[in-house]
Amino acid sequence: PIAFRASSITTTLAATGVRRVLALRVPQLQDRKGVLLAASRTRTLLAPTRSCMADTAAPMKRSSLTIGTHDGTFHCDECLATHILRNTDKYRDARVLRSRDPAKLASCDIVVDVGAEFDASQSKFDHHQRGFTRVFKDGSLGHSIKLSSAGLVYEQFGRDVIGARLGSAASDANVDAVYLHVY
């Protein structure tokens, strides 16, 4: 959604072809580039039509890569795993396939939170199999945490995502400090 001030609704409706108006109480929201999407408290959010979006925004790149996860009720685990992946250069524009069908999941480039298999070399990040015991360990933390699918993805891609955000190499000491602190 694109955020507008309430006073500009009338002109915006005419200029952009907006079909719906939603008044919501929302916190301040920003997109990946820091563009303000909605300010604090009550603001009017307008949902533009597809043709309007095509006219005002750059078209989304189409990627041939696919992130697979389970269908049905979504959970924070696979949402966070997908978000982390979408913050990597490789999976930024990947589509998401939600299914439990092994044949469909086999066609995905990476699979998270479904499939009962963890194998980073095969891009499979699930924690639901019997006997799964992988934990996030760091001596300075003083504890170990059993990893969810998001944790497995963070363990594999977290330093790259943080490094890209900081403009540093993934091996940089500051990246490592943030990586450990965030987890």
C-alpha positions as CSV (number, residue, x, y, z in Angstrom):
1,P,0.0,0.0,0.0
2,I,1.0,3.6,-0.5
3,A,0.5,6.1,2.3
4,F,-1.2,9.5,1.7
5,R,-2.3,12.3,4.0
6,A,-6.1,12.3,4.6
7,S,-6.3,15.8,3.1
8,S,-5.0,14.6,-0.3
9,I,-7.6,11.7,-0.7
10,T,-9.8,13.5,-3.2
11,T,-7.1,14.4,-5.6
12,T,-5.3,11.1,-5.1
13,L,-8.5,9.2,-5.9
14,A,-8.9,11.0,-9.2
15,A,-5.2,11.0,-10.1
16,T,-4.4,7.4,-9.4
17,G,-7.5,5.3,-9.9
18,V,-7.7,4.1,-6.4
19,R,-10.5,1.6,-5.7
20,R,-10.5,1.3,-1.9
21,V,-9.7,3.5,1.0
22,L,-8.7,1.9,4.3
23,A,-8.4,3.9,7.5
24,L,-6.2,2.0,10.0
25,R,-4.2,2.7,13.2
26,V,-0.8,1.7,12.2
27,P,2.8,2.2,13.5
28,Q,5.3,3.9,11.3
29,L,6.1,1.5,8.4
30,Q,8.9,1.8,5.9
31,D,9.8,-0.3,2.9
32,R,13.3,-1.8,2.3
33,K,14.6,1.6,0.9
34,G,13.3,3.6,3.9
35,V,10.4,5.1,2.0
36,L,7.7,6.0,4.5
37,L,4.6,3.9,3.9
38,A,2.5,5.0,6.8
39,A,3.0,7.4,9.7
40,S,2.2,6.8,13.3
41,R,-1.4,6.8,14.6
42,T,-4.4,7.0,12.3
43,R,-3.6,7.5,8.6
44,T,-5.5,6.7,5.5
45,L,-4.0,4.0,3.4
46,L,-5.0,3.8,-0.2
47,A,-4.8,0.6,-2.3
48,P,-4.2,1.6,-5.9
49,T,-5.5,-0.5,-8.8
50,R,-3.1,-2.7,-10.8
51,S,-2.9,-0.3,-13.7
52,C,-2.1,2.6,-11.3
53,M,0.6,0.5,-9.7
54,A,2.1,-0.2,-13.1
55,D,2.1,3.5,-13.9
56,T,3.6,4.7,-10.7
57,A,6.1,2.0,-9.6
58,A,8.8,0.1,-11.3
59,P,7.6,-3.4,-12.3
60,M,8.8,-6.2,-10.0
61,K,11.5,-8.2,-11.5
62,R,10.5,-11.8,-12.3
63,S,12.8,-14.4,-11.0
64,S,13.0,-18.0,-12.1
65,L,13.8,-19.0,-8.5
66,T,11.2,-20.4,-6.1
67,I,11.0,-20.5,-2.4
68,G,8.9,-23.4,-1.2
69,T,7.1,-23.6,2.1
70,H,4.0,-25.3,3.5
71,D,0.4,-24.3,2.6
72,G,-2.4,-23.9,5.1
73,T,-2.0,-21.7,8.2
74,F,1.1,-19.6,8.0
75,H,3.4,-19.2,11.0
76,C,6.1,-16.6,12.0
77,D,8.7,-19.3,11.4
78,E,8.3,-19.6,7.6
79,C,7.4,-15.9,7.3
80,L,10.7,-14.9,8.9
81,A,12.6,-17.5,6.9
82,T,11.1,-16.2,3.6
83,H,11.8,-12.6,4.7
84,I,15.5,-13.4,5.4
85,L,15.8,-15.1,2.0
86,R,14.1,-12.2,0.2
87,N,16.8,-9.9,1.7
88,T,19.5,-11.8,-0.1
89,D,20.6,-10.9,-3.6
90,K,19.9,-14.4,-4.9
91,Y,16.3,-14.8,-3.6
92,R,15.2,-11.1,-3.6
93,D,12.7,-11.6,-6.5
94,A,11.9,-15.3,-6.0
95,R,8.3,-16.4,-6.0
96,V,6.9,-18.3,-3.0
97,L,5.2,-21.6,-3.6
98,R,3.0,-22.9,-0.7
99,S,2.4,-26.6,-0.9
100,R,2.9,-29.9,1.0
101,D,3.1,-31.8,-2.3
102,P,6.6,-33.4,-2.4
103,A,6.6,-33.3,-6.2
104,K,5.9,-29.5,-6.2
105,L,8.4,-28.8,-3.5
106,A,11.1,-30.8,-5.4
107,S,10.8,-28.2,-8.2
108,C,11.7,-25.3,-5.7
109,D,15.2,-23.9,-5.5
110,I,15.0,-23.7,-1.7
111,V,12.4,-25.2,0.8
112,V,11.7,-23.9,4.3
113,D,9.6,-25.3,7.2
114,V,8.3,-28.3,5.2
115,G,9.6,-31.6,4.0
116,A,11.1,-33.0,7.2
117,E,14.6,-32.6,6.0
118,F,17.5,-30.3,6.9
119,D,20.4,-30.2,4.4
120,A,21.9,-26.8,3.7
121,S,23.8,-28.2,0.7
122,Q,20.5,-29.2,-0.9
123,S,18.8,-25.9,0.2
124,K,16.3,-27.7,2.5
125,F,15.7,-26.0,5.8
126,D,13.1,-27.9,8.0
127,H,13.2,-28.7,11.7
128,H,10.2,-31.0,12.0
129,Q,12.0,-34.4,11.5
130,R,12.4,-36.8,14.4
131,G,15.8,-36.5,16.1
132,F,16.4,-32.9,15.0
133,T,18.8,-31.4,17.5
134,R,20.7,-28.6,15.7
135,V,21.2,-25.6,18.0
136,F,22.6,-22.1,17.7
137,K,25.7,-22.1,19.8
138,D,28.0,-19.4,20.7
139,G,30.2,-19.5,23.8
140,S,29.7,-15.8,24.6
141,L,25.9,-16.3,24.7
142,G,26.1,-18.8,27.5
143,H,23.2,-20.9,26.2
144,S,22.2,-22.9,23.2
145,I,18.9,-22.5,21.3
146,K,17.3,-25.3,19.2
147,L,16.8,-23.9,15.7
148,S,13.5,-23.4,13.9
149,S,13.4,-23.2,10.1
150,A,13.9,-19.4,10.4
151,G,16.9,-20.1,12.6
152,L,18.4,-22.5,10.1
153,V,18.0,-19.9,7.3
154,Y,19.4,-17.2,9.6
155,E,22.4,-19.4,10.4
156,Q,23.1,-19.9,6.7
157,F,22.2,-16.5,5.2
158,G,22.2,-14.0,8.2
159,R,25.7,-12.8,7.9
160,D,25.2,-12.1,4.1
161,V,22.0,-10.1,4.8
162,I,23.6,-8.1,7.6
163,G,26.7,-7.5,5.6
164,A,24.7,-6.2,2.7
165,R,22.7,-3.9,5.0
166,L,25.9,-2.6,6.6
167,G,27.8,-2.4,3.3
168,S,30.5,-4.7,4.7
169,A,31.8,-8.1,3.9
170,A,30.0,-11.0,5.6
171,S,33.3,-11.9,7.3
172,D,33.7,-8.4,8.8
173,A,33.9,-8.4,12.7
174,N,31.1,-5.9,12.9
175,V,28.8,-8.1,10.9
176,D,29.6,-11.0,13.1
177,A,28.9,-8.9,16.2
178,V,25.5,-7.9,14.8
179,Y,24.8,-11.4,13.7
180,L,25.3,-12.8,17.2
181,H,23.5,-9.9,18.9
182,V,20.4,-10.2,16.6
183,Y,20.0,-13.9,17.3
